[in-house]
């Protein structure tokens, strides 16, 4: 094919930049592999996992996690109401009148959106840490999952206490002293129940 000047034109395909395959990513470019561990190390690490204490029965775990979940919803409700943050209206959801009108996951989503859109002034948060608020909220999401999924396996004692602690951190970030005291009391109460269970005759993990 010739242009107006008589020069030979290159085929269209040869002048277009090569398109990146939709299935390619950064792992298809230059990369490295780490030296694999020895067979002895692999065998040692693939042994049966050690037992961890699990003293609370499923009903007790559900009760604790539901208490944390409900109290956090109240904490979020009070925070949004106090500072008059907007709650977007949705066709398939009722307007918020009480904390339970939204699931904890929905409160988390709302607070994260308010934070990332810079609707929450730093002065209303503990130490003014917007990014830390997002992290703390994400850590608390497991609680809602644990409280609502009845078919889940039992959580070990440390995990239950960690979830209560995650709730306490949310209350701290939102500067809700009443909620913090509630979480702290629940933590100590649950920890005592676990310790008491260990001292009973016939105690088993």
C-alpha positions as CSV (number, residue, x, y, z in Angstrom):
1,X,0.0,0.0,0.0
2,X,1.3,3.4,-0.9
3,X,0.5,6.8,0.7
4,X,0.1,10.1,-1.1
5,X,3.8,10.7,-1.1
6,X,4.4,7.4,-2.7
7,X,6.1,5.9,0.3
8,X,5.2,2.4,1.4
9,X,2.9,2.4,4.4
10,X,3.3,-0.2,7.1
11,X,0.4,-2.5,7.8
12,X,-1.9,-1.2,10.5
13,X,-1.2,-4.1,12.9
14,X,2.6,-3.5,12.9
15,X,2.3,0.1,14.1
16,X,-0.2,-0.5,17.0
17,X,1.3,-1.1,20.4
18,X,1.0,-4.7,21.5
19,X,-2.0,-5.3,23.7
20,X,-1.5,-6.8,27.1
21,X,-3.2,-10.1,27.5
22,X,-6.2,-9.9,29.9
23,X,-4.8,-12.9,31.8
24,X,-1.3,-11.5,32.2
25,X,-0.3,-9.7,35.4
26,X,2.9,-8.6,37.2
27,X,3.7,-12.3,38.0
28,X,4.2,-12.9,34.3
29,X,6.9,-10.3,34.1
30,X,10.4,-10.5,35.6
31,X,10.2,-12.4,38.9
32,X,12.1,-14.7,41.2
33,X,11.6,-17.8,43.3
34,X,12.9,-18.4,46.8
35,X,15.0,-21.4,47.6
36,X,12.6,-24.1,48.9
37,X,13.1,-25.4,52.5
38,X,14.7,-28.7,53.2
39,X,12.6,-31.9,53.1
40,X,13.2,-32.3,56.9
41,X,11.9,-28.7,57.5
42,X,8.8,-29.4,55.4
43,X,8.1,-32.7,57.2
44,X,8.4,-31.0,60.6
45,X,6.0,-28.2,59.7
46,X,3.5,-30.5,58.1
47,X,3.0,-32.5,61.3
48,X,-0.4,-32.3,63.0
49,X,-1.2,-28.8,64.3
50,X,-0.9,-28.5,68.1
51,X,-4.2,-28.4,70.0
52,X,-5.4,-25.0,71.2
53,X,-7.8,-24.5,74.1
54,X,-11.5,-24.4,73.3
55,X,-13.6,-24.2,76.4
56,X,-16.7,-22.4,75.4
57,X,-19.5,-24.4,73.8
58,X,-21.1,-23.1,70.6
59,X,-24.0,-21.5,72.3
60,X,-21.7,-19.6,74.6
61,X,-19.6,-18.4,71.7
62,X,-22.7,-17.3,69.8
63,X,-24.0,-15.4,72.8
64,X,-20.7,-13.5,73.3
65,X,-20.2,-12.7,69.6
66,X,-23.9,-11.5,69.3
67,X,-23.4,-9.3,72.3
68,X,-20.3,-7.7,70.8
69,X,-22.0,-7.3,67.4
70,X,-25.1,-5.7,68.9
71,X,-23.1,-3.3,71.1
72,X,-21.0,-2.3,68.1
73,X,-24.1,-1.5,66.1
74,X,-25.2,0.8,68.9
75,X,-21.8,2.4,69.0
76,X,-21.9,3.1,65.2
77,X,-25.5,4.4,65.4
78,X,-24.6,6.8,68.2
79,X,-21.4,8.0,66.4
80,X,-23.3,8.7,63.1
81,X,-26.2,10.4,65.0
82,X,-23.9,12.6,67.2
83,X,-22.0,14.0,64.2
84,X,-24.9,14.0,61.8
85,X,-23.1,12.0,59.1
86,X,-25.4,11.2,56.1
87,X,-26.8,7.7,55.6
88,X,-27.6,7.1,51.9
89,X,-31.2,6.0,51.3
90,X,-31.6,2.7,49.5
91,X,-34.8,1.5,47.8
92,X,-34.7,-2.0,49.3
93,X,-33.9,-0.9,52.9
94,X,-35.9,0.9,55.5
95,X,-34.6,4.3,56.9
96,X,-32.5,3.8,60.0
97,X,-34.4,4.4,63.2
98,X,-32.6,2.0,65.5
99,X,-29.1,0.3,65.4
100,X,-30.5,-3.0,64.3
101,X,-32.0,-1.5,61.1
102,X,-28.5,-2.2,59.6
103,X,-26.3,-5.2,59.9
104,X,-22.9,-4.7,61.4
105,X,-21.3,-5.3,58.0
106,X,-23.5,-2.4,56.7
107,X,-22.4,-0.1,59.5
108,X,-18.8,-1.0,58.7
109,X,-19.3,-0.2,55.0
110,X,-20.9,3.1,55.9
111,X,-18.1,4.2,58.2
112,X,-15.4,3.1,55.8
113,X,-17.0,5.1,53.0
114,X,-17.4,8.1,55.2
115,X,-13.7,7.8,56.1
116,X,-12.3,7.2,52.6
117,X,-14.5,10.1,51.3
118,X,-13.1,12.3,54.0
119,X,-16.5,13.0,55.5
120,X,-15.2,12.1,59.0
121,X,-13.0,14.9,60.5
122,X,-9.9,13.6,62.2
123,X,-10.8,15.5,65.4
124,X,-13.7,13.1,66.2
125,X,-11.4,10.0,66.1
126,X,-9.0,8.7,68.7
127,X,-5.6,10.3,67.8
128,X,-7.1,11.5,64.5
129,X,-6.2,8.2,62.7
130,X,-8.5,7.9,59.7
131,X,-6.4,5.0,58.2
132,X,-6.3,3.2,61.5
133,X,-10.1,3.4,61.7
134,X,-10.5,1.6,58.4
135,X,-8.1,-1.2,59.5
136,X,-9.9,-1.6,62.9
137,X,-13.3,-1.8,61.2
138,X,-12.0,-4.5,58.8
139,X,-10.7,-6.5,61.7
140,X,-14.1,-6.4,63.3
141,X,-15.9,-7.9,60.3
142,X,-15.0,-11.4,61.3
143,X,-17.3,-11.0,64.3
144,X,-20.4,-10.5,62.2
145,X,-19.5,-13.5,60.1
146,X,-18.9,-15.6,63.2
147,X,-22.1,-14.5,64.8
148,X,-24.4,-15.2,61.8
149,X,-23.0,-18.4,60.4
150,X,-24.2,-21.2,62.7
151,X,-22.5,-23.9,60.7
152,X,-19.0,-22.5,61.4
153,X,-16.5,-24.5,63.4
154,X,-15.9,-23.7,67.1
155,X,-13.4,-20.9,67.7
156,X,-10.6,-21.4,70.1
157,X,-10.5,-19.4,73.3
158,X,-7.8,-16.9,72.1
159,X,-9.8,-16.2,68.9
160,X,-13.0,-15.4,70.9
161,X,-11.1,-13.0,73.1
162,X,-9.4,-11.5,70.0
163,X,-12.8,-10.7,68.5
164,X,-14.0,-9.0,71.7
165,X,-10.7,-7.0,71.7
166,X,-11.4,-6.0,68.1
167,X,-14.7,-4.6,69.2
168,X,-13.0,-2.7,72.0
169,X,-10.7,-1.1,69.4
170,X,-13.6,0.0,67.3
171,X,-15.1,1.7,70.4
172,X,-11.8,3.3,71.2
173,X,-11.4,4.7,67.7
174,X,-14.9,6.2,67.8
175,X,-14.1,7.5,71.3
176,X,-17.1,5.8,72.9
177,X,-16.1,5.3,76.6
178,X,-19.3,3.6,77.6
179,X,-18.9,1.0,74.8
180,X,-15.2,0.5,75.7
181,X,-16.2,-0.3,79.3
182,X,-18.8,-2.7,78.1
183,X,-16.3,-4.5,75.9
184,X,-13.6,-4.5,78.6
185,X,-16.1,-6.0,81.1
186,X,-17.2,-8.7,78.6
187,X,-13.6,-9.5,77.9
188,X,-12.8,-10.0,81.6
189,X,-16.0,-11.9,82.1
190,X,-15.3,-14.3,79.2
191,X,-11.7,-14.7,80.2
192,X,-12.8,-15.7,83.7
193,X,-15.3,-18.2,82.4
194,X,-12.6,-19.8,80.3
195,X,-10.2,-20.0,83.2
196,X,-12.9,-21.4,85.5
197,X,-13.7,-24.1,82.9
198,X,-10.0,-25.1,82.8
199,X,-10.0,-25.8,86.5
200,X,-13.0,-28.1,86.5
201,X,-12.3,-31.8,86.9
202,X,-12.2,-33.7,83.6
203,X,-11.3,-30.5,81.8
204,X,-10.5,-31.2,78.1
205,X,-9.5,-29.0,75.2
